Amino acid sequence: MQQKNKPQLLRYGLLLICIFGSFLTYAQTSTITGKVVSTEGEELLGVSVSIKGTSTGTSTDFNGDYSITVPNAEAVLMFSSIGYTTLDVPVNGQTVINVTLQDDLALLDQVVVIGYGSAKKSDLTGSVSSVSSKELNQFPVLDAAQALQGRAAGVVVQSNNGGEPGAPINIQIRGNTSISASSSPLIVVDGFVGATMPQANDIQSMEILKDASATAIYGSRGSNGVVLVTTKKGRSGKMVVEFNTNYAFQNTTNELDLLDANQFAAYQQDVNNNTAITTGQTPAIYNQGTGNTDWQDLIYRSAVTKNYQLSFSGGSDKVNFYASGNYFDQEGLIINSDFERATFLTNVDAQINDKLKLGLNLFGSTGTKNGAATQSTGSGGVGAGGDDVVSLSVRYAPDQPVFNDDGSYNSGNTVGDLVDNPFAIANERIDETKEDNFRANFYADYQIMEGLSFKTTFGLNSENVKQGTYNPSVLEVTAGGVGGRAAITHARRTSILSENYLTYKKELGRGELTLLGGLSYQKTKTEAFSAAGTGFISDAFSFYSLGSATGLLQPSSSLSETVIQSQFGRANYSLDDKYLITATVRRDGASNFAANEKYAIFPSAALGWKVSNEDFLKNSETISNLKLRASYGVTGNPSISPYQSLARFAALYAASNGETVNAITPDQPSNPDLKWESSYQTNIGVDLGLLKNKITLSLDYYNIDTKDLILGNNGIPEYFGFANDEILTNLGEVNNEGFELALTTRNISNENFTWSTDFNISFNKNKVVALINDADLFDDGTPSYFSHDQSTILRVGEEAGLFWGYDYVGVYQGGALPAGTATLANGVAGDPLFRDIDANGTITEDDRTTIGNPNPDYTFGFTNNFSYKNFDMSIFFQGSQGGEIFNLTNVQLVNGDANTTQANYNNAWTPTNTDTNVPRVGNNSNREISSRFVEDGSYIRLKNIAIGYTLPENLIEKIGVERLRLSVSAQNLWTITDYSGLDPEASYFGGGGVNNQRSNTIRGFDFGNYPTSRTVTFSLNATF
């Protein structure tokens, strides 16, 4: 009997043990709560709280509070946050654990990314500025580069076309270091050289490398500075889901105050009357039109921008991941213009074992831009700027209607050039650009032995850009005569990059040594083609029906390849955590340079002294940090097209026996000595921290001599027969000298209220030191239909891009001319008066001189950040002082063959209004380039103001949300400036369009720019 019941008793016993064991386990499980603060008592948001050795974790809320369930009393909680020392706390039966995190000097001092590695900011010997993710996302931007404006000393950021959706962004670090080559910095994203900037929400930090000590590791591509972008990574713990969305309303910041139809008719009659005085003929009678049209009001609109981003991140001790997707949709301020883009980013990092770590970075984007024709060059087959809706909106007669009686578009402009009306062009012209980008970058990091690691990366980047334009036949002037005009251009750029390097770290006595050595290989291939045609039976197919064109224009196609292969090395040594030395060298070989000059070596050296670690200062209560830095080095600039050093032929059409045949002609001779531009850079800096680093200050002085400038030499005699009259050669030198200051203060920091301030200011002086035979070089920043072909000058001893023209000295009042002055031909009272430089009594081309300087004396940014309990506020000002603007729009508006401003008409000279500096309307000038159109472009702009509120945790935890922040911000809200144009941040490049040289030397011109937007943005940030 007893034996028969043994199995049953055993089962009951096991069941009791399991129940008891479960009870014990449940009894040991407990919930821990607490608060995390800094040493100053500030509640810390976003501190990671995890159970050590597991993937279980949470993070602190806005008040620094957390709650976590632990499995047993032996558990250990790990508290970690960037800028603070990681802290492990055993539970030991506690249910409330409050902790204070200590400042981690290695992190609070910022572990910053440098080329092929990272370093404590306190150990840097070069000039490096850092911009955090928080700063990059204080207001919504399409391109993360826009968020750099005013954030880093020495960095100037500007859109190439105002507020145009999808417009390229131009970054310049420490001035113009070149003339014909690019002055844009090298962009490196997660180690991929020459990558596309990701969207701002995906970026963890940006480092701007400015001096040779910091940039020489990139050798031939470091002259213009380097922007290192690090995207967000996952970390062990629970999965974090974040959703960000912005909804913005946009309007133009400014419109010109022009004449209405009646005023315009009176103005035109005055023009005719005054013109007759000059010519001696009978005045023409102006017949007023039937319309009263505000063309600016027709082409501009209120616009909406939408932005959505969703990200996932998390991982374990072995694998971490971050993935995000973004959708951006922006309406343009000009009708029928917009930009739409979708992007994704994925980062995966896997610790395979104690020695091997693998990682993969994937990025992709696809976008479509529908553009409006702006910044007309006056060329491109339409002539007279007839495709530019912004300039046409102030040129086209306001007394003309939008439509004719038969419903067709009015194209009967009564003054000036015969052009289509701006509403018709904005409404009917198609300009579509599609761009796709994909990047994959893989790395493996292997710990060979203690202190020695090897890292290899392999990446691929592919960009495709296709632009199609179509001017339909309903645009009578632009395309009616040819039955429609269509064009397609396509370019594909692929780049592969392989880099392999060793890093060795070793403590040597009282010092620390870090050695780096590696190899790099990058190959870039660009394929392009274009085709165009005229004469279409229907406008319905836009530019997708070139085969039906009756007039095919000459197509083109091209293929180019460049290769850069390099060897590089760097040594960092720190002695007693006081004395620092950095030495860097890179040897680059580039295929786009000549046979004798394909390789060059770029060295640099830097010293640093942590004075505050010396015995006489280390216990100072006032000076928390004091470091002196000095560096010198050489970097290069290879940013020219390939094959420029080779002898080349050019294809052309020729006639033989009455038939068109293919032919070639010599294009240029070879230059076996064409090489890099080289920049020799000196930097001296001071980093200072006061009162436990509540005040931090960085000062830098730099001097950059760029030698062996790549310039076009037109000294080859024409009888040699070369089609290209400007052969690239290394002749010339420019210098940039400047001073930078960056100041951060933590003004107030207590339990409920914090206030911090960031301020930076940059001074840069550019000078042309040498040119080919030291002869002046002229260029033109005006539309091609303007009467002059020289409006800028490069002159030895002067800054680059000075304005060139007549020196306006006032209005001629009649009678004897003031000494040293003259008018243009047939001048009478009321006409403009100019300085007669050659003193021959007449104004000719020889009387032109330098009349203005577009280069600012200094630029600055000023930010104040406040927080009170759950509220936060940021106020950001940005500005520029001293740079002048050539107002080409005013040149057009006072010419008499367009509309004009109220100010010009009301203040113009008349026999009864002689006390004025504005010449009579209809005077004897013809879009003359003179100093009367040069204005002060200084400004101070309230770039952004943002107010946010983070909802209390007890209100949102029921809906499963960990953190929810709502905010409203306004961009470009207020500007102080004396400039009379639409916006002082102008960038027009003239009749030649945009290229390297023009972006360096055609500066400060304003004509037909896409308007800058004033924006109000509502934002939501939710973390789950």
Summary of the structure (lengths in Angstrom):
residues: 1024
radius of gyration: 32.9
end to end distance: 61.1
largest distance: 142.0
contacts: 3580
relative contact order: 0.11
helix: 14%
strand: 49%
